[in-house]
Amino acid sequence: MKILKFGGKSLSNGEGINKVVSIITDKVNQGEQITVVVSARGNATDELEEILAVATKNGDYKTLLDKFKQYQQDNYLAVNLSEEFSVLDKLFEGVSLIGDYSSKIKDQVLSIGEVLSAKLLTAILIEKGINAKFADSRIFLKTDSKFGDAQPLEQVSKKNVVQYFKDNSEFINIVTGFIGSNINNVTTTLGRNGSNYTASLLANYLNAQELQNYTHVDGIYTANPDLVADAKKIDHLTFNEANELANFGATILHAKTIIPLLEKNIPLRILNTFNHENEGTLITATSKAGGIKTLSVLEDLALVNLEGRGLLGKTGVDARIFKVMGDNNISVSIISQGSSERGIGLVVAASQATKAMIELEKEFENDFYSKDVNKISVTDDVSVISIIGQDLSTFHKPYTALIRNKIIPILFNNTVTGKNVSLVVKKNELNKALNVIHGEIFGVSKKINIAVFGHGLVGGTLIDQILESAKAIEKRKDIKLNIFAIANSKSVLLNKDGVTPNWVNEIQTNGFSYTIKDVIEYANEHHLANLIAVDNTASAAFVENYITLVENGFDLISSNKVANTLSYGFYKELRKVLAENQKNYLYETNVGAGLPLIDTIKLLHLSGENITKIKGVFSGTLSYLFNNFSAKDVPFSDILKEAIDNGYTEPDPREDLCGNDVGRKLLILARELDLQNEFEEVAIQNLIPEHLREGSAADFLTKLKEFDPIYSKIKEEQEPNHVLRYIGELSGDLQNDKGNLEVKLVSVPSDTALGGLKGSDSFFEIYTESYGDRPVVIQGAGAGSAVTARGVFGDILRLSDKG
């Protein structure tokens, strides 16, 4: 025999009850021997409790009761439910007159929900030609008299059940779940989720082949799908794992359900009424698959803390605490103890926290006077996440992921077996914490949530590159890149599920003015984890947001050079905040666009290599200018105009020609070597004649020919077979606090590596003590929006791979 149990949502009007009838009919037609256990239909139990509350206050309970009856009867007018409705009328009338009710009366009221459900389903099945019979479990399931949470009297109940089903073996028995009766035949209930318990007891007493629990979900998941979108269905669990799940709040299971099944090794299968082709989750005594199974959650909790240095080493303290809890019927779900400074944390239901604190204060009143106890306090609004199957040897992975996302567990503990770990977190961090842990331990694609600030040439190219490559990257690296924010200085576009390729139009139509706080709050509101802020602006003002972003859980990636070239004080402060918050700041494109320059210098420096000099062509624009001017017999102004027309320069070319950009890049490299130079200490040769440095860009562009005599003279005065290059050079004793930083126009032999530079390539020579006169040379495209964007993209992927 198989026991089939159907929940309230499965039995709700319309699709639900029709599906239940279909499932039962199919099994009967296939010759299966079944018994059916039912819960109250829809939200009947909650509705009956609500009517009780209204009747107690002498309110208009009759309107609610009529609505309840109408739903329960629905279109099944031929089914006679008048007896049960009459009982409810009398009970509620009495409650209304007295203005109160006992737990005994409440059990009588609530029991009607299951009776109505079983009677209605029986009638529908009989109408369909099924030999069904209504089975009132109060006849055979005998309990103690603890109304509201009665315990079965096992021997008499088992004897009754075996006899009843023997006498009614020719029927498909439709049994009322949740209810029983005491030895005086007074109705009792088995507590919330008690219908599962009824089904489990019947399975045990009747030696059932399997208990099939039909719900509104496909089975048990690695996490609550309502909280974790990437949750996966679990095909197989053991009873021990299921029991841990039940203890730690998995509402689909009742803790008491497992024991009767485990005693007889009866499999339990969780199935979906609305998708009964799915095989669901099978729970058995053993499982071949080990490892972490699922995340379970307990909510509406509080943490009671008892602290006291004077309690260290004192015997009997724990006994006193738990006597208080026991005497006041306060259940403790998690306990955590410290030893160096005596402290005990107790996780209790939020509704019992204040009572727990007051009663503990009474118990330890004398200890306060003797200063043995310092404080008893309550931390409200906490939740517990339990990782079922988590071994402590690998617990560092989800724990580190939490810390990286600025979620600090209040406490954690593990079971004696060492295979389950529970974390207490703030309630407002629950959703984000669940998603972070789930993504870390269940192998789903790690979701990286990106906010892109600045969507000009580099930023816009980067966004398009990410959108084009996202699917391939997810497939190849299990990393899901999600751009949730795109912003410029005026407006922002936000979409927690990621922007579309039509983002340019969307930001124009849906963008709105913002502050950095709006982006941070949006990320928090939607529980976005693994946050990266990408700065593709050239704005000093935006850099002021860096520390705020880091403090709110963002890693930083930047093509903006400003942050690394402000005062050395800010440079150090930013890195201090990054270290305190365990965040990263990548800026490979600050120098050399997509070339691996900064990383190379960092690695050499961290490995203890003594870098003695860095020299190179830092500007793609100025590389183009002097490479062509040196190779061609044309005026300097012609090459400059060509560069302007091709978009190689800034809109005002003086920003390139003044040398400040090269100076900033050189300073960035100096600071990578822990040098404390300021930008003002960089000696920069300005390429612009002094009388052209002021005035408008438009006026400047009319005077380009004034460069010609100056640079013709410089070119002519070179030694034979020499060419001009505009370089940055870091030299001096680089083991001191400061180095010599120079940006200058030099003449070099054309047959050297530097002299042979072509196009707009960047070129860098890194001299070290170990390598002597043979420098590490890095050369390639050092400018252009596509190259820079690709370099930023590389930083994103590098950061995504961390941890």
N, C-alpha and C positions, 0 to 999 in steps of 0.2 A: 504493500500500500504506500501511496504517496500522500503527504499532507500538503494541501495548497492553502496558503494564507493570502488574503487580499486586503490591502490597506484602504484607508478612507478615500484617497484621491482616485484609486482604481475603481471604487464603487460609486463615484459621483455620477450625477445624472448625465444622460447623453452618451458620449463616446465611451466613457469609463465603464459603466455597468454593461453596456452592449459588448465591449471587449471581454469582460469577465465571463459573460454568458457564452460567448464564442469559444473562449479557452476551455471552459468546463465541458461544453458540448463536444469539442474536438477530442478531448481526452477520453470521454465516455465512449464516443464512436470508435476510438482506436483500441477499446477494450481495457483501458487502464483502470485500476482500482484506486479510487481517490476519496479523500475526505477534505471538505472545504471549511476553513476558519475565516470569519469575516470581522473586520472592524466596523465601527459606525460609519455611515456614508457621508462623504463630503467633510464638512467641518462640524458635524453634529455634536461632538463632545464639547467643543469650545462654545458652540451656540447654547447648549443646555446650561453650561456654567454661567454664561452671560445672562440668561433668563433668570437663573437662580439669584444672581446679584441684583437684578432689577426688582424681582419679586420681594426680596428682603427689604428693600427700601420703599415697598408699597408703590412701585412705579407701574407703568403701563406694560406689564409683562405679556398681556394677552395678545397684543399686536405682534410681538416677537414670536410668541408661541404659534400663532396662526401661520406666520411666515415659515416657521420651522416645519409645521405639519404639511403645508403646501409643498415644500421641497421634498419631504420624505415620501409623500404620496405620489407626487409628480403626475404623470399621465397613466399610472397603473391603478385606475379607479376600481378595477375588479378585485384588487387585493385588499382584504379586510384588515385594516390596522386600527380599527376603532377601539379595541381593548387597550392597546398601549397608549393611544391618545387620551383615553379616559383616565388612565392611571396618572399621566402627566398633569391633566387638568386638576385632579384632586391634590396631587402633591404640591403643585405650585400655588394652589389656592390656600393650602395650609401654611406654606412658607410666608405668603403675603400677609395672612392674618396674624401670624405669630411675630413676623419680622426677623426671623432667624431660622437656621436649620442645623441639624447635626450632620456629622460625617456619615452616619447611617442613612439619613434621608438623601444626602448627596449621592451615595452609591446607588440608591434605588432610582434616582432621577437619571444618572448617567448610564445606567445599565440599559435603559430603554433604547438608546442609540444603536447598540449592537443587536438587540431583539428586533427592532424595525428592519435593520439591514438584512439579517438572516431570514426573516419572514418574507420580505419582499423578493429576495433572490430565489428562495425556495419556490415561491409562487410562479415566478417568471420561468424557471427551469421546468416545472411541471407542465406549464403551458406549452413549452417547447418539446414535450414528450420525454423529458428526463425523469427518472424515478427518484426524485429528490425528497428529502424529509428535513423539516426544521428541527434542529437539535439544540435545546436550551441547556447550555453548559452548567447551569445552576443545579440541574438534576444530578450530575455525576461528579462535578469538580467541587470538592469540599475544602474549605479553608478555615483558618482561624478567624477571629472577629476584629482584626485590625482594619477597620473600614478605611478605604482609600488606598491601602497598600497591603492587602491580605496575602498571606502565605499559604500555599496548598498543604493540606494534610495528606502526605504522600501515599500512605498505605491504603487508606479508605478511598482516596481519589482513583488510584490505579485500579483497585478492585472494581469500583463502579464503572470506570471507563471501559475496561476489558469486557465486562458483562453487557454494558449498553451496546457496544459495537458488535458484540456477538449476536445480540437479539435483533439488531437492525442492520445486519450485514448486507441485505439485499438492496439497501438504499444508498444514494449519494447523500451523506449526512452534511447538512449546512449548519455549522456550529457557531454559536455566539462566542467571539473572542472576548478577552478582557474581564469577564464576569464569572463569579462562582457564588457559592452560598455557604454559610456556616452550618454547624450541626443542627441548628434550629431552623434551617432553611431560610434564613434572612440573607438578602442579596449583599454580596461583597464585590469589590473590584480589585484587580491585581496591580494597580498603579499605572502610570503613563507607559505607553508602548506595551501594555499588558496583553494585547492580542497576539503579539509575537510569542509571548511566554505561554499562552494557552496552546498555540500551535506546537511549540517545542515540547510541552508536557505530553500532549497527545502522541507526538511522534515517538517519544520515549516509551510511554505506556503500551503503545500498539506495535512497537518494533518496526517503525516505518522504514521503507527503503530510502526515502529522501524527503526533506522538508523544502518546499518551493515557496519562497516569500516574494509575492508579486507587489511591486511598488511602481512609482512613476519615473524611475531612472533605470538605466541599462545594467546597473550593478554597483559595486563599490569602486570608487575612483581613488587615484593617487592623492587627490585633494578634492575639496568641495568644488564642483564645476562652476557654482555660482560665484566663487571667490577667485578661482584660478582657471582662466580660459583654456590653458594648455593641459589641464588634468586628463589623465588617461585611465581607461577602465582596467581594473585588475582582473585577470582571468581566474586566479587561484590564490586562496589564502588558507592558512591553517587555523584551527580553532583557537590556539594560543594567540595568534596575531589578531583574530577577530575579537577575542576577549579584551586584548589591549585596546583595540579600536573602540569597543563599547565603553570601557572604563574611561577613555579619554574623549568621550563626547560624540562618537559617530552615531548620529540619531537614527540611522537606518537599522541599527542593531540595538537590542536590549541586552544589557549585561547578563541578566538571568537566563536569557534565551540559550546561551551557549552551553551551560552546564548539563542540562538534560540530554542534549545532543551528543556531547562529548562522552557521557557515560556509556552510551550505546554505539558510539562511532557512526552516527547517522549524518550523512552529508546535508549541508544547507546550501541551497542555491538562491541567490538574489536575482530576480528577473524583473523585466519591465512589462507591465500589463499592456502598454501601448506600443510595444515593439517586441512581441513575444517570440519572434524568430531569432532574436539575439540570445546567445547562450548564457549571458549574465556572468556573475561571479560565483564560483564554486568554493565552498568552505569545507575542508576535510581535516582529518586528524594529522596528516602529514602532507608535505609539499616538497617537490624536488627543487623548486626555485628558492634560493635564499635571498639575502639582501633587503634593502629598504623597500617596504611595501606601500606605505601611504602616510599622508599627513592628516592628523586629526586635530580638531579644534574644540576648546572649551571657552565659552564666552560668559559675560555677565558675572565676572569674578572680581575679587579684591584680594590684596596681599596684606596680611597682618604681620607686622614686624615687632619682635620683642628683642631689645638690645640691652646688654648689661655686662660691663667688664667684670663685675664682682661675681657673676654666675659661673665664670670659668672654673671647671673642676668640681663644681658642686653637684652632688648626687640628688636625684629626685626631681630636678627641674622639669624634664620632659614629662614625667608622670603627672606633675601638677598641671602643666599646660593641657595635656590630653584629657585629664579628668574634667577640667573646665569645659573643654569641647564636648565631651561625652555627656556631662550633666545637662548641657544646654542644647543637646541634639544638633550640634553644628558639625557638618561633614567637612573633612579636610582632604582636598584632592592632591596637593603637593606639599612636601615639607623640604626645607633647605636649611642646613645648619652650618655655621662658621665655627672655627675653633680658636684662632689666634685672638680675636675679640669676640666674645660669646654673643652670638646672634642667631635667632631662629625666625624663619619666614614661613608663614602658613597661608596657603591659597585656599580661600573659602568663597562661597557664594556671596555676591555683592550684597544681597539682602540680609546676610547674617554677619557682615563685617563689623558693623557698629556694636552689635550685641557682643560679639567675640571680644572686641577691644574693652568694652565696659566690664565684662566679667573677668577678663585677665587682669585689669587694673585692680579689681577687688581682691583677686587671689594674691597678687604681688604687692599689695599696699605696703606691707612692712618692709619689703625689699627696696621700695622707693626711698623710704626713710633712711635705710642703711646704705643707700647709694649703690646697692648691688644691681639694681635695675635702673637704667638711664631713661629708657623711653619705650612706650608701646604706641605704635602708630599704624595707620591704615593707608595704603596706596590704592586709590579707587581706579576703576576702569582699566583692568588688566585682562589679558586673554592668555590662554595656554595653547601652545602648538606642540603636539607630540609627534615625533618622527618614529613611526613604528618600524622596527627592524634596523634602526641606526646603531652601528657599532662605534664605540668611542674612538677606535683607531682611525676612523675617517671623518669624525665629527668636525675636525678643523675646517673642512671644505665649506659646508653650509654656514658655519659660524663666521669664518672669514668673509664670506659673501655678505652676511648681514652687516658686519662692521664696515665693510667697504661702502655699503649703502646707508651708513649712519643710523643703523638700527642697533641699539645696545640692549641686549636682553637684561631684564632686571635680575633674573636668576635662572639657573637650569639645574636639572638633576637627571639621573639615569636609574633604570631599574636594576635590581640585583643581577639579572642575567646579563646586563651590559648591552642589551640589544634594542633598547628603546630610550630615547632621550626626549625630555620635555623642556621647553623654554617658556618663560613668562615674559611677555612683551606688553607694551602699552597698547590699549585697545585701538587707538588711532593709527598704530603702526601695523596692525594685524594683517590687513590685506596685502600691503607691500611686502611684509616679512614672509608671508606664505608664498607669494610669487617668486621672491628671491630664492628661498630655500628649494622650492619645487624645481625651478629652473636649474639649480645647481646639482641636484641629486638624481633627477629623473631623465637626464639626457635630452630634454627638449631644447630646441634652439634657444641660445642665450639671447635675450632681447636687449639691444642697446638703444636707449632713447636719446636722440640727438636734437639739440637746439642750435640752429645755424644763425648766427648774427652777421649780417652783411651778405647781400645777395647780388652784388655787382658781378664783374667779370669772373673773379676767382670763386666767390660764393655761389653764384648761379651755376657755374660749370661743375663745382663740387656736388651740388644738389642733384644735378642731372646724372653725374657719374654714379652717385650712390643709388639712385632710383633704377638706373639701367643695370647695375651689377648686383642688386640686393638678392635676387632669387638664386643666382649662381653662388654667391657667397654663403647663403643659408644652406644650400645643398652641400657645398664643399667643406665649410668650416663650422656648421651648426651655430652660426651667429646671425641673428635677425636684426638688420639695421633699420631703425624706425625713426624717421625725422618727424618729430612731433611739433616743432616750432621753427618758423622762418621769420626773421625780423630784420628791419633796417632801423635807422635812427628814429623813424616816425611811427611805424605800425608793425604789428605782428600777426601772423597766421598760426592758429593752434589747432591741432587735430591729434588726439591721443592715439588713434589708429594709424597715423602716418599720412603725410601729404601725398597728393597724386601728381602725376606728370604735368597736370594742368595748374601747377602751383602759382605760376606767374599771374594768370587771370584770377585765381582764387584769392591771392593776397590783395589784389585790387578791389575785389568785390566784398570779401569777408574779413579783410584785415582791419585792425582797430588800434588806436593809440594805446600805449602800454608803458609800464615801468618794469624793471627787472623782477620786482616783487610779484607781478602778475604771472610771469612765466614760472617762477618758483612755486607759487600757490597752485597753479594749474597742474604741475608735476606732482605735488603732494596730494591734491584732491583726487587725482586719478591713479595714485599709488604707483607712479612710474619709477622703475629701478634702473640701475646702471646708467646714470645720467652723464652726458657729455655736452659741454658748451663749446661751440666752435666759433672763434672770433676771426672773421674774414674782413673786418673793418681796418681802417688805418687810423682809428680814433683813439686819442688819449682819454677822452671822456668815458668811452666804454670800458677801458682798462680799470676804471674805478669800481666796476662791478665784480672784478675777479674774486676778491676776497669774500664777498657776499655769496657768490655762486659756490665757491669751495666750501664755505661753512654750511651750505644747504645741500651738500651731497653731490655736487657736480665735479667731474674731472674737467680739465681745460685742454683745449687744443687751439693753437693760434698761428695764423700767418701774419698777424699784426706784430710788428717789431717793437712797438712803443713800450710794452710792459717790461721788456728786458733791457731797456735803455733809459728808463727813468732813473731817479736817484738810486744809489747803491743801497740806501736805507729801505726803500720800497722793495727793491730786488730781494733783499734778505727777509723782509717781513712777509712777502708773498710765499717764499719757500718755507718759512716757519709755519704759516697757516696751513700750507699743503701737507707738511709733515704731521702736524697736530691732527689733521682730519684724514690722514692716510689717503690723500688724493694725488693724482698725477697731473703734470703740466708738460705737454709735448709741443714743440715748436720747431721741428726740423726744417720747415720752409722759411724760417726767419732769415736764414743765410743759405744761398745756393738753391733756392726753390726745392725741386725734387731730389737734389743730390744728397747722398748720405754723409754729409759733412759733420753736423753737430754730433750725431751718434758716434762717429768715428773718433772725434776729439774727446767725447765723454769717456768712451771705452779706454782709450790710451791713457787718459788722465787718471781714471779710477784704478787702472791696473798698476799705477805707480810709475808709468813712463814719464820721463822728464822731457816735456815739449819745450824746445828752445826758441822756436820762431815759427810764425805762420805768415805766409805771404800769398797774395793772389789777386785775381780780377774778380771783384765782388758784384759788379753791376753788368747785367746782360746788355743794357742800353749803352753803357759807355764802352763795353767790349765791342759792340757792333760799330760804334762811332770810330774808335781808334784802329780797329782791325781794318776797316775799309779805307779810312783816311790814309793809313800807312801804306796800303797796297795800291791805291789808285792815285793818279795824278790829277786830282780835282780839288777845288776849294773846299775848305772845312764846312762852309755853310751849305754846300750842296749835299754832303753826307748827312748833316744835321737835319736838313729839310726832308730828306728821304726817310730818315728815322721817324720824324714827326708824322709824316704822311702815312707811314706804315703802322702807326700806333705803337711804336716801340717805346716812346717816351710818355711821361705824364702829360696831361693837358697843358700844363705850364712846364716846358722843358727845363726851366731853371731848377726845379726840384731834383732832377737828375744831375744837372751840371754843377750844382753847388757842392756836391760831394757828401752832403750830410747823410744820405742813405747808406753810402759805403761806410761812413764813420760809425753809424749805428750798428751795422752788421759786424764790423771789426770789434766794437765794444762788446757785442753779444758773445763772440768767441773768447774774448779776454776774460769775461766773467765766468765762462765755463771752466776756465783754469783757476778759478777762485781769486782772480785779481780784482782789486777794489776801485778800479778807475771809474771816473765820472765822464760823461759825454764831453764836458767842457775841456777835458784834458787830451782829447783827440786832436792832433794837429792835422787840419784838413786844408788841402790846396783847392781853393775855389776856382773852377774853370771859367767862370763868367767874368768878363771885364767889369771892373768896379762900377763904371757908369751905366751898365745895363742891369744891375742887380735890383734896382727899384723900379716902380712903375707897373703898369698893367701887363698881363700876358699878351694881350693883343698888340700892344705897342712894342713889346719885346720881339714878337714874331716878324715885325717889319724891319728889324735891325740885325738880322742874322749875319749879313755880309761883314759886319764890323768884327766878327771873329776871324775872318780870313787872314789879314796881315799878321795877326798875333801868332796863329798856329802854323802859318806858312814859314814864319821865321824859326819857330821851335823845330819844325820838321827839317828845315834846311841845315840847322846847326848841329844835327846829330852826326855821330861818327858813321862811316860807311857801313852798309848792311845792318843798320839798326832800325828798330820800329818803336812806335810810341804805345805805351800801355798805361792805363790809369789803375793803380793798385792800392790795396790796403796792406799794411805791414805791421805785425806785432813782434816786438823784439825786446831786448834788454834781459835782465836777470829775472826770469819769470817765476823764480822761487820766492821772490819778495811779494809785498802786498800790491805793487803796481808795476806795470810794464810801459814800454814806449809804444804809442799807437800813432801811426802816420798814414795819411791818405794823400797820395801824390801821383803826379804824372812823371813817368820814368821812360828812359830810352834803353832798350835791351837788344842784344844781338838777335837777328832774325832766325838764326839757326838753333836757338834754345827752345825748350818746350813752351815757355811763356811767349817767346817771339813768334812761334808758329801757330798761335791761336787763330781760329777762323770764326766767321759768322758772329753770333751773339753769345758764344759759349762763356761760361764761368770757368775759373781755373784756380786751384788752390794747392799750395805746397805746404806740407806740415813737416817741420824739421824736429827731430828728437835726438836725445843723447845716444840711444841705442843704434839708430839708423845713420847717425853721423851726417855726412854730406849728401846722402841719398834720401831725399824727402819722400814721404807718402804723397802721391799726386792724385787729386780728384778733379776730374774735368767732365763737363757736359753741359746740357741746356740748363742755364741757371735763371731763366726768366720765362714769362709767358703764363697766361691764365690757366691753360690746360695742364702744364707741367706743375705749377704751384698747387692747383686743385688736387692733382694726383698725389702730390707730396702730403697734403693735408689728409687725404683719403688714407694714405699709408699710415699716418699717425693714428687715425681712427681705428684701423684694423689692428695696429700694434697694441693699442690700449684695450681693445675688445678682447684680445687674446690673454690679457693679464688675469691672474687669479683663476 
